[in-house]
Amino acid sequence: MDYTLRQLLLYHAECVRHENARQAAGIISANLGFAGGKAAKAALAKLAG
């Protein structure tokens, strides 16, 4: 199957957005882990549902 340049560019942009979001989540998680306190407890409660 042939893909157009536009399709490839859109796919690449989506991959970059996904990777950036993953990295941001990792930074936030590490920050909460080191900082602890109320923010970490609230984040854990949110994840636990």
C-alpha positions in Angstrom: 0.0 0.0 0.0 1.3 3.4 -0.9 1.0 6.3 1.5 1.0 9.9 0.6 3.5 12.3 2.0 0.8 14.1 3.9 -0.3 10.8 5.5 3.3 10.0 6.6 3.7 13.5 8.0 0.5 13.3 10.0 1.5 9.9 11.3 4.9 11.2 12.3 3.4 14.2 14.0 1.0 11.9 16.0 4.0 9.7 17.0 5.9 12.8 18.2 2.9 14.0 20.2 2.5 10.6 21.8 6.1 10.4 22.8 6.1 13.9 24.2 3.0 13.1 26.3 4.7 9.9 27.6 7.8 11.8 28.6 5.8 14.5 30.3 3.9 11.8 32.3 7.2 10.3 33.3 8.6 13.7 34.5 5.4 14.4 36.5 5.5 10.9 38.1 9.2 11.4 39.1 8.5 14.8 40.4 5.6 13.6 42.5 7.7 10.7 43.8 10.4 13.0 45.0 8.2 15.8 46.3 5.6 13.5 47.9 3.0 15.3 50.1 -0.6 16.1 49.2 0.0 16.3 45.5 1.4 12.7 45.4 -1.5 11.4 47.5 -4.0 13.1 45.2 -2.3 11.7 42.1 -2.3 8.2 43.5 -6.0 8.5 44.5 -6.8 9.6 41.0 -5.0 6.7 39.5 -6.6 4.2 41.9 -10.0 5.4 40.7 
